Amino acid sequence: FDKSVKLLKNLMYSFLICDILLDFVFPFISSIFISVTL
């Protein structure tokens, strides 16, 4: 049981980190893409 709780927490953390990364990285990439296409 303890292991599964740990795993669940790790999953939640990775989802959170991915979400934050997407929030930062996506605008950055899209701005680069826009500047390249223009």
C-alpha positions in Angstrom: 0.0 0.0 0.0 2.8 2.4 1.0 4.5 1.8 -2.3 1.4 2.6 -4.4 0.9 5.8 -2.5 4.5 6.8 -3.2 4.0 6.0 -6.8 0.8 8.0 -7.0 2.6 11.0 -5.4 5.4 10.7 -7.9 3.0 10.6 -10.8 1.2 13.7 -9.5 4.5 15.5 -9.1 5.6 14.6 -12.7 2.2 15.8 -14.0 2.6 19.0 -12.1 6.1 19.5 -13.4 5.0 18.7 -17.0 2.2 21.2 -16.7 4.5 23.9 -15.5 7.0 23.1 -18.1 4.4 23.2 -20.8 3.2 26.6 -19.5 6.7 28.0 -19.8 8.0 26.1 -22.8 5.0 26.3 -25.2 4.8 30.1 -25.4 8.6 30.2 -25.8 8.6 27.7 -28.7 5.6 29.3 -30.3 7.2 32.7 -30.2 10.4 31.3 -31.8 8.2 29.6 -34.4 6.4 32.8 -35.2 9.6 34.8 -35.5 11.1 32.1 -37.8 8.1 32.0 -40.1 8.0 35.8 -40.3 
